[in-house]
Amino acid sequence: MEEIINTQLKKIANVWPNIQNVFSVPHNEKDYNNLVNFLDTLIDEVGNNEAHPLSSLMETLGSLIEAYESQNYPDIGGDPINALKTLMEEHRLKQSDLPEIGSQGVVSEIISGKRQLNVRQVKLLSERFKVSPAVFV
């Protein structure tokens, strides 16, 4: 058994320099943004296909991002939908004014609670309103 583990560790050591940026907890905003962008691209590729060979990678990356956010962003104990509604009111926006998160119908489903925001939408909304992504999680 120990020999198998040593063999696996040697294989990992050979590929680690090429993948460590993807599989390491980000330690600064640049690393965090790179990981979020990588996850966003992965979500576009995998979608909701749980049988996709990379679907478990999304969960791993989400955990790494969550670890960074829990240490670097204050815990906002609110409701993401109420936060979105409040920001829309403050900026005098209608549902159709948020094309970056989808059609007016998609925005309506999110606001009514029939659909949840995905990582891409959270990222775009946090950039648009200049707030932490945690506001929408």
Order of alpha helices (4+ residues) and beta strands (2+ residues): alpha-alpha-alpha-alpha-alpha-alpha
